[in-house]
Amino acid sequence: MNIANWLNDAGLRCPERPALFEGQRQVANYASFVALVRHRAAYLVNEQGIVPGDRVALFMKNCCEYLELLYAVWWVGAVAVPINCKLHPVEAGWIVENAEARLIFTDGGQVFAPDTPLSGCRELDREDMGEFASTASTQLLTPWPRQADDLAWLFYTSGTTGRSKGVMLSHGNLTAMSLCYPLDVDPVSAEDAVLYAAPMSHGAGLYNFIHVRRAARHVVPESRGFRADELFALASGLGNISLFAAPTMLKRMVEQARRQGYGGEGIKTIVYGGAPMYLADLEDALDTFGPRLVQIYGQGESPMTISALSRELIADRQHPDWALLAASVGRAQSCVEISILDPGHLPLPSGRMGEIAVRGPTVMQGYWRNEAATRQTLVEGWLLTGDVGFVDDAGYLTLTDRSKDVIISGGCNVYPREVEEVLAQHPGVFEVCVVGEPDAQWGESVVAFVVARMAGTLDESSLNTWFIERMASFKKPKKYVFRSALPRNSYGKVLKTELRLWLKAGADGTLVP
Ligand code: AMP
């Protein structure tokens, strides 16, 4: 099934329902959303010669045209290649060439210099729509038929550890992913609104489908990005807002809400995920926004769908095991199975730590034109996530770390996440990130990069005292590095590789924090 059928159906069923909003201003109902998509689809086919299977890239900030273009691409059976708008044009150009995209839509149509080698890919302004007369093509009245395993979205990974790879997501993957949302994350009704505060090229954009299916509202902030005060004003004005937010965004929302005395009015649900959420930050978010939080754990290779931690559980701070459960990433979502594997890929019993593997209809078809990486990642029907964790007897999955981030010090495994959890609770700590450093005596030693709430107010001895009261001393950082901020990629994920490089180079004095 072509995922664009959901839009076609919503247009027929609920033509008058409000669909697209720029800020608080409605720009299309479902009938006009479909008409715009059909028109753009005709333009792609008649004026740009796009045929089913062609790749069409989108490299632009969030906007309503983003949704129109995505659906136009699927309507004609082509493949969307959404590129994070925060990437440098050189990085975006690499993706375009890797995907062999025929077209790339950008803000203004002049992002790439005319002599940029895009391998024949044409750059177009997102507003280019051709002539209205060309919509008459009858074959475009409904979406082009697609099979479940036909490619729909080439999802380029954030590449925190190297060159980004094109995750092949099919129409079937996107359908399965979307059906999990109302079952495992949050029920959706036609009265709801999804707000795109994070880049639509990734998690936030993936939540469009289920809201299209329900003929709910889609809201793009006027800033076309993330500004907490704007988001609160939109929520108060439009009501029933749901959004996906990375933990760093949630932290900024909490700070802003406290500054302006806002308590979450108009927000229905904040889905957080994509990076670890420390308990201290979760408690702050609960104090500020109340029971509006749901957690998901996923990765591009099984988008938004590995596990989910429910709103009820997150909010139930009286539960005797709350701290343990809230530090978990919840239970397997409805259409996937989770297994914890040992290094030989054999399943481990509950409670044992190993690599998290997933299988089910959300798992990607493979990496685009990268057989070697596909073979390493899809093994005997399982997706090897590269994340380490364990499942408890009740089925809750706890993520300890990415397998490559585990620190082996004196033969003992130290999971950076648990050290970070303890330090993050220190009242003087704003942010923390823990990595391993090569150590002649121990193999590796634990190093904590710390951002203080107030510069100059934290010292090593206070952190050490805090730590040894709470955790085994072999896990205690051997070194603290105080910084004013942590390096992050454009998705808000901390770049541990950069911190490790800094440690390496710092030893001979070539870099300073
Ligand atoms: P990406 O494919 O760029 O979305 O990155 C996916 C990775 O982010 C996962 O493999 C995890 O390492 C991490 N991640 C995703 N969700 C969570 C979560 N809820 N808690 C901790 N880490 C997460």
Boltz pocket constraint, residues with backbone or C-beta under 6 A from the ligand:
constraints:
  - pocket:
      binder: B
      contacts: [[A, 157], [A, 158], [A, 159], [A, 272], [A, 273], [A, 274], [A, 275], [A, 276], [A, 277], [A, 295], [A, 296], [A, 297], [A, 298], [A, 299], [A, 300], [A, 301], [A, 329], [A, 385], [A, 387], [A, 399], [A, 402]]
      max_distance: 6.0
